[in-house]
Amino acid sequence: MENHSFTAINKHLLELLPELLPSLQGERFHYLKIAQHAAVYHFMGSSQKLIAHRFNKSFFWQHHIYSLKAFRAKNHLRPALNELVLIDSGRAAPLADGQAVSVYFQHIKEQVSSPLSHLIALNGNNEIAHDLDLKSQLVLMQKSLHPEEVRLLKDINSVLKQLKKQPQVSADFWEYLASAFHRFFEEFHLYFQLFKNQKIKKVVATNHYHQEGLIAACRMNKIKFFELQHGLMSKCDIYYAYPEQVLPSIDLREAFFADTLFLYGEFWKGILRQGGEQKNTQLEVAGDYVHKQLQSQDEQPELVKKNVIFIGAQKNMHLEYVAYLKQLLPLVEEKHPDWIVQVKLHPLEKKADLYYALEHPQLDIRWNESDLSTLLREAKIQISVYSTTLYDALGFDVLNLSIQNYTAYKDYAAEMIDMKIAFPLDFDADPIALLDEFHITELTPRERVYSTFDPNVFKNRLDHD
C-alpha cells in the first residue's frame, strides 16, 4: 500500500468526485461518502479493502441469499433499546478507585435523564460497563430483508450500474466501489434490523465517517444522529471541511452527515464552518466532555517542571517516531546530559518492542499506566508531528514543537503551525535550544480549544430536543 499525504488524497478527490456526483444520487440517499471511501482506498492501493462483494450477481440472488441465511440461522431474541442509544468505541479512563469508565460518553450518562442504552461498537473494547456489545448481535445480519431494505439494495445496484458507465471509473476502481457499497449495506442491514420498530429517538456516536450504514438505518427509522468530537479536526481532513464544489447541490441530510455535532470549543467550530457539509449540521460547543481521572487543572496538585522532552507517539507511526528518537537521543546525550526524553506510547501501539529496543539511559518509555495530564504538566517541551497531545498540552506551560516536512502527514504538521498550536521544529534541530527562542504565550489559548464543560448542552439536545 502506498503512503500519500492528505494534500495528495484531497487533490485526487477534488479532481474525481465532482464529476461523479450526479451518478451518486440515489432514490433516497446520496452516496458521496461511500464513493469517497472507495476512491481513497483505490488511490492508496489498499487492496485489502477489496472483498468478495455480490454486485456481479443477479439482483434476485443478492436479495434471496439473505432468505437462505435466515433459514439456516438460529432464532435470536432482539434486545429492546431505549430512547437514547450511545454507540461507544469503548475507550476507557480510570476512576480514582480503578474502575474503568467511558472516555467520551461518561458525562452524557451522568447528565441526561432520558432512558438510554449504552452499546459497544463492533470493533470496540467491552471492558467498560455497558448494556450491549454489538458483536453479540451479528446474527441479525442473517435476517431476511425487510421491503425497505430490498428497495435500498435495488437503489445501490442502480447507482453502481450508472457508475460503471462513467469514464472516470475504471474496472479496477469499480471493484473498490462495489466493495465499499457491500460493506455499507451489510452494516446498514445489521442496524436496520436492530432499530426497526424500537422506541429509539436519538443515536450518539463518535464519528460520522465509516458510519454510513448506521446513519442510513437511523434516517430510515426517523432517528436523529448526533456526533461527538473524539479528536482533532483539520482543514486537511478528508471527512471534514469539504470544499463547496464537492457538495454543490446535495441534500446533506441524506448524505450521511450528522444532525448535530458536539465540539470541545469555538476553535473547532471555526475550522468546520469553512466546510460545505455544515450547511445542515448544527454545531454545538459542549466543552471538554472527555472524562479524565483528574477533572480539571484546578483540582490537580501543583507539579514542578522537570528537564523532560515529552513525545506522545502516534498510532501506526512507529517507524517515523523510532527514526526520530534515534536522531534525537544522541543529540540530547551530548548536549544536555541532565535531560530525559519521555515517550508515551499510543494505547493501541502494536510495535512497542521497537521503542524498547532503543535502550538509552536518557529514554523513559511510558504506556497506559501514566496519566497524560501529569506527564504534560511536568514536561518543559513536547515534540510531535500532529498528535492531539499538542492540543492537550495547551495551558500547561509546555513548549509545543511540531516536526515539519517529515512523514506523509507533513500537511497536518504545517497546520499545527498555522493554527498556532505548536512551533516549527526541523528533524535534526536541538529542541532544547528553542526554549528561549519561542514564547508559549503566543500559542492558541486553551479555553478556545477546550472550553469549560457545559452539561446543559447535552441535557438540552439529548433530553429535550
C-alpha positions in Angstrom: 0.0 0.0 0.0 1.3 3.4 -0.9 1.5 6.2 1.6 0.1 9.5 0.5 -0.2 12.9 2.2 -3.6 14.3 2.9 -2.9 17.0 0.4 -2.4 14.5 -2.4 -5.5 12.5 -1.4 -7.7 15.6 -1.2 -6.3 16.8 -4.6 -7.3 13.4 -6.1 -10.8 13.5 -4.6 -11.3 17.1 -5.8 -10.5 16.0 -9.3 -12.6 12.9 -9.2 -15.7 13.4 -7.1 -17.4 16.4 -8.6 -17.7 14.5 -11.9 -19.3 11.5 -10.2 -21.8 13.5 -8.1 -24.8 13.0 -10.4 -24.3 9.3 -10.7 -24.1 9.0 -6.9 -27.6 10.4 -6.3 -29.9 7.6 -5.4 -33.6 7.4 -4.8 -33.3 8.1 -1.0 -29.7 8.8 -0.3 -26.7 10.5 -1.9 -23.7 8.1 -1.8 -20.8 10.6 -1.9 -19.1 9.3 1.2 -19.3 5.6 0.1 -17.6 6.6 -3.2 -15.1 8.7 -1.3 -14.0 5.7 0.8 -13.6 3.6 -2.4 -11.7 6.4 -4.1 -9.2 6.8 -1.2 -8.6 3.1 -1.0 -8.1 2.8 -4.8 -5.8 5.8 -4.8 -3.7 4.4 -2.0 -3.6 0.9 -3.4 -5.3 -0.6 -0.3 -6.0 -4.0 -1.9 -7.1 -5.4 1.4 -10.2 -3.3 1.1 -11.3 -5.4 -1.9 -13.8 -8.1 -0.8 -16.0 -10.7 -2.4 -19.0 -8.5 -3.0 -22.2 -9.6 -4.5 -22.9 -6.9 -7.1 -21.7 -9.0 -10.1 -24.5 -11.4 -9.4 -28.2 -11.1 -10.2 -30.4 -8.9 -8.0 -32.6 -12.0 -7.4 -29.6 -13.8 -5.9 -28.4 -10.8 -3.9 -31.9 -10.5 -2.4 -32.6 -14.1 -1.6 -29.2 -15.0 -0.2 -30.5 -13.3 3.0 -33.6 -15.5 3.0 -31.3 -18.6 2.7 -29.2 -17.3 5.6 -32.3 -16.7 7.7 -33.5 -20.2 7.1 -30.2 -21.6 8.3 -29.7 -19.1 11.2 -30.7 -19.8 14.8 -33.6 -17.9 16.3 -32.4 -14.7 18.0 -34.3 -12.6 20.5 -33.6 -9.0 19.6 -32.8 -6.8 22.6 -35.1 -3.9 23.5 -33.4 -0.5 23.3 -34.2 2.8 25.0 -35.0 6.2 23.5 -31.3 7.3 23.6 -28.7 4.9 22.2 -24.9 5.5 22.7 -22.6 3.7 20.4 -19.2 3.7 22.1 -15.7 2.5 20.9 -15.1 1.6 24.5 -12.1 3.8 25.1 -11.7 3.8 28.8 -10.4 6.1 31.6 -9.9 5.0 35.2 -11.7 6.5 38.2 -9.8 7.0 41.4 -10.9 3.6 42.6 -9.5 1.9 39.4 -13.0 1.4 37.8 -12.9 1.9 34.1 -15.5 4.3 32.5 -16.1 5.6 29.0 -13.8 8.4 28.0 -16.4 10.0 25.6 -19.8 9.0 27.0 -19.4 9.0 30.8 -20.5 12.7 31.1 -23.6 12.0 28.9 -24.5 9.1 31.1 -24.2 11.3 34.2 -26.1 14.3 32.8 -29.0 13.2 30.7 -32.3 11.9 32.2 -33.6 10.1 29.1 -33.6 6.3 29.3 -30.5 5.2 27.4 -28.8 2.1 26.1 -25.0 2.0 26.1 -23.7 -0.1 23.2 -20.2 -1.1 22.4 -19.3 -0.7 18.7 -18.5 -3.7 16.6 -14.7 -3.1 16.8 -14.9 -1.7 20.3 -13.4 -2.5 23.7 -16.0 -4.0 26.0 -14.1 -3.7 29.3 -16.2 -0.7 30.5 -19.7 -1.1 31.9 -22.3 -1.3 29.1 -25.7 -2.6 28.2 -25.0 -4.4 25.0 -22.0 -5.4 22.8 -22.9 -5.2 19.2 -20.7 -8.2 18.4 -23.4 -10.3 20.1 -25.9 -9.1 17.6 -24.1 -10.2 14.4 -26.8 -12.9 13.9 -29.1 -10.0 12.9 -27.1 -9.8 9.6 -28.6 -13.2 8.7 -32.1 -11.9 8.8 -34.3 -11.8 5.6 -34.5 -8.3 4.1 -37.4 -6.0 5.0 -39.1 -4.5 2.0 -37.4 -1.1 2.7 -34.0 -2.9 2.7 -34.9 -4.5 -0.6 -35.6 -1.1 -2.1 -32.3 0.2 -0.8 -30.4 -2.7 -2.3 -32.1 -2.2 -5.6 -31.1 1.5 -5.5 -27.5 0.6 -4.8 -27.5 -1.7 -7.8 -28.8 1.1 -9.9 -26.1 3.6 -8.7 -23.4 1.0 -9.3 -24.7 0.4 -12.8 -24.5 4.2 -13.5 -21.0 4.4 -12.1 -19.8 1.6 -14.3 -20.7 3.8 -17.4 -18.6 6.8 -16.2 -15.2 7.3 -18.0 -13.5 8.1 -14.6 -14.5 4.7 -13.3 -12.0 2.0 -14.4 -12.8 -1.7 -13.9 -10.4 -1.7 -11.0 -11.9 1.3 -9.3 -15.4 -0.1 -9.8 -14.3 -3.1 -7.7 -13.4 -0.8 -4.9 -16.8 0.9 -5.3 -18.7 -2.4 -5.2 -16.7 -3.5 -2.1 -17.4 -0.2 -0.3 -21.1 -0.5 -1.1 -21.2 -4.1 0.1 -19.7 -3.1 3.5 -22.2 -0.2 3.7 -25.2 -2.4 3.0 -24.1 -5.2 5.4 -23.6 -2.6 8.2 -26.9 -1.0 7.3 -28.7 -4.3 7.5 -27.4 -5.0 11.0 -28.5 -1.6 12.3 -31.8 -1.6 10.5 -32.8 -5.0 11.9 -31.7 -3.8 15.4 -33.5 -0.5 15.2 -36.8 -1.2 13.4 -40.0 -0.9 15.5 -38.0 0.2 18.5 -38.7 3.4 20.6 -35.3 4.9 19.7 -35.3 8.6 19.1 -31.6 9.6 19.1 -28.3 7.9 18.5 -24.9 9.3 19.5 -21.6 8.0 18.1 -18.1 9.4 17.9 -17.8 10.0 14.1 -19.9 10.2 11.0 -17.4 8.8 8.6 -17.4 5.0 8.2 -20.7 5.1 9.9 -22.9 5.5 6.8 -24.7 2.2 7.3 -25.6 3.3 10.9 -26.8 6.7 9.8 -28.8 5.2 6.9 -30.6 3.0 9.4 -31.2 6.0 11.6 -32.7 8.0 8.7 -35.0 5.2 7.6 -36.3 4.8 11.2 -36.7 8.5 11.8 -33.9 8.6 14.4 -31.7 11.7 14.8 -27.9 11.1 14.6 -25.6 13.0 16.9 -21.8 13.0 16.6 -19.2 13.6 19.3 -15.9 15.1 18.5 -13.3 12.5 19.5 -10.0 14.0 18.4 -8.5 16.8 16.3 -10.3 18.1 13.2 -8.4 19.8 10.5 -8.8 21.7 7.3 -6.6 18.9 5.8 -9.2 16.3 6.8 -10.8 14.2 4.1 -14.0 13.9 6.1 -14.5 17.4 7.4 -14.3 20.9 5.8 -15.4 19.6 2.4 -14.8 22.1 -0.5 -18.1 23.6 -1.8 -17.5 22.2 -5.3 -17.8 18.7 -3.8 -21.1 19.4 -2.2 -22.9 21.9 -4.6 -26.4 20.6 -4.7 -26.7 17.6 -2.4 -29.3 17.4 0.3 -26.8 16.7 3.1 -29.4 15.3 5.4 -29.4 12.3 3.0 -25.6 12.2 2.5 -24.9 10.6 5.9 -23.7 13.6 7.9 -24.8 14.2 11.5 -27.8 16.2 12.5 -25.8 17.7 15.4 -22.0 17.7 16.1 -20.9 18.3 19.7 -17.5 20.1 19.9 -14.8 20.8 22.5 -14.6 24.6 21.8 -15.1 27.5 19.5 -11.7 26.8 17.8 -13.1 23.7 16.1 -16.3 25.5 15.1 -14.2 28.0 13.2 -12.5 25.2 11.3 -15.7 23.3 10.4 -17.6 26.4 9.3 -15.2 26.5 6.4 -16.7 23.3 5.1 -19.7 22.9 2.8 -21.0 19.9 4.8 -22.0 22.1 7.7 -25.0 23.6 5.9 -27.3 21.1 7.5 -25.4 20.1 10.6 -25.9 22.0 13.8 -22.6 22.7 15.6 -22.8 22.7 19.4 -19.9 23.6 21.7 -20.3 21.3 24.8 -16.9 22.0 26.2 -14.3 19.4 27.4 -16.6 16.4 28.0 -13.7 13.9 27.8 -13.6 12.0 31.1 -10.3 12.2 32.9 -9.2 10.8 36.2 -8.2 14.4 37.2 -11.1 16.5 36.0 -9.5 20.0 35.8 -6.3 21.9 36.2 -7.7 23.5 39.4 -8.1 20.0 41.0 -4.6 18.9 40.2 -1.8 19.2 42.6 1.0 21.6 41.7 3.9 19.9 39.9 7.4 21.1 39.5 8.7 21.3 35.9 11.4 18.9 35.1 14.0 18.7 32.3 11.8 16.5 30.2 11.1 16.3 26.5 7.7 14.6 26.2 6.8 12.7 23.0 3.3 11.3 22.6 3.8 8.6 20.0 1.0 8.2 17.4 -0.8 5.2 16.2 0.8 3.4 13.2 3.7 5.8 13.1 6.3 3.7 15.0 8.8 3.8 12.2 8.8 7.6 12.0 9.0 8.1 15.7 11.7 5.5 16.3 13.7 7.1 13.5 13.4 10.5 15.1 14.4 9.1 18.5 17.5 7.6 17.0 18.5 11.0 15.9 17.3 12.9 19.0 18.8 10.7 21.8 22.5 11.1 20.8 22.0 14.9 20.5 20.4 15.1 24.0 23.1 12.8 25.4 25.9 15.0 24.0 24.5 18.5 24.7 22.0 18.0 27.6 23.0 15.1 29.8 20.6 16.3 32.6 17.5 16.0 30.3 15.2 13.0 29.8 13.3 12.1 26.6 9.9 10.6 27.8 7.8 8.7 25.3 4.2 7.8 26.0 3.2 5.0 23.6 -0.2 5.1 21.9 -2.8 2.9 23.8 -3.1 0.8 20.6 0.6 0.6 19.8 1.4 -2.7 18.0 5.2 -2.3 17.8 6.2 -1.3 21.3 9.2 -3.6 21.0 10.8 -1.2 18.5 10.7 1.6 21.1 12.0 -0.6 24.0 14.9 -1.8 21.7 16.4 1.7 21.7 17.7 1.1 25.3 19.1 4.5 26.0 19.8 5.8 29.6 18.0 9.1 28.9 14.9 7.4 27.4 11.9 6.9 29.6 9.1 4.9 28.0 5.5 5.1 29.4 2.3 3.4 28.4 -1.3 3.3 29.7 -0.3 3.3 33.3 0.7 7.0 33.2 -1.7 9.9 33.3 -1.2 12.2 30.3 -2.1 15.4 32.1 0.5 14.7 34.8 3.2 14.0 32.2 2.5 17.2 30.2 2.4 19.3 33.3 5.9 18.0 34.4 7.4 18.4 30.9 9.0 21.6 29.6 8.9 20.6 25.9 6.6 18.4 23.8 7.6 17.1 20.4 5.1 15.6 17.9 4.2 15.5 14.3 0.5 16.4 14.7 -0.8 14.4 17.7 -3.8 15.5 19.7 -1.4 15.8 22.7 -0.3 19.1 21.2 -3.8 20.4 21.9 -3.9 18.7 25.3 -0.7 20.5 26.4 -2.1 24.0 25.8 -2.3 25.8 29.1 0.2 23.5 30.8 3.3 25.8 30.2 4.7 23.4 27.6 6.7 24.4 24.5 4.8 22.5 21.8 7.1 21.7 18.8 5.9 20.0 15.6 8.4 18.3 13.3 8.0 19.9 9.9 8.5 18.4 6.4 8.6 14.9 7.9 6.3 11.9 7.3 3.3 11.6 4.9 1.4 13.9 7.3 3.5 17.0 6.8 0.5 18.9 5.7 -1.2 18.2 9.1 2.0 19.2 10.8 2.2 22.5 8.9 -1.4 23.3 10.0 -0.2 22.9 13.6 2.0 25.9 13.0 -0.7 27.9 11.0 -3.3 27.4 13.8 -0.8 28.4 16.5 -0.9 25.0 18.3 2.8 24.4 18.0 6.1 26.0 16.9 8.1 24.5 14.0 10.9 22.0 14.6 13.4 20.7 12.0 14.1 17.0 12.1 17.8 17.4 13.2 17.4 20.6 15.3 18.1 20.8 19.0 14.7 21.3 20.6 16.1 22.4 24.0 17.9 25.3 22.3 14.5 26.6 21.2 13.2 27.2 24.8 14.5 30.8 24.7 13.5 31.4 21.0 9.8 30.7 21.2 7.2 32.2 23.6 4.5 29.8 24.8 2.1 32.7 25.3 1.9 33.1 21.5 0.1 29.7 21.2 -3.7 29.5 21.0 -5.3 29.9 24.4 -6.5 26.6 25.9 -10.1 27.9 26.5 -10.7 28.4 22.8 -9.8 24.7 22.1 -11.2 23.2 25.3 -13.9 25.4 26.8 -15.4 24.5 30.2 -17.7 21.6 30.0 -21.4 22.7 29.9 -23.7 19.9 30.9 -26.8 21.8 29.8 -25.8 21.3 26.1 -26.2 17.6 26.4 -29.3 18.0 28.5 -31.0 20.4 26.1 -30.1 18.4 22.9 -30.5 14.8 24.1 -33.3 15.2 26.7 -35.5 17.9 25.2 -34.7 18.4 21.5 
